[in-house]
Amino acid sequence: EWMRHVANYRMPFGKYEGKRILDLPEEYIIWFRQKGFPEGELGSVMSAVYDIKLNGLERLFDPYRR
């Protein structure tokens, strides 16, 4: 269930509003990490996606995308 949630969580604001966080450019996620992830669920998902991208695991989430 967690993997499905992360695979389909969408950016709620900004340039990439509506885009899956898992599909955001790696540079954007890195920038957020350097500046500090937002509080709450959004920050938790972004932090997880940072680790996922860092380790090249995005393909593991393909079966969970809607």
Secondary structure, DSSP 4 states (H G I P E B T S, - for coil): -HHHHHHH-B--SSTTTTSBGGGS-HHHHHHHHHH-PPSHHHHHHHHHHHHHHHTT-GGGGGGG--
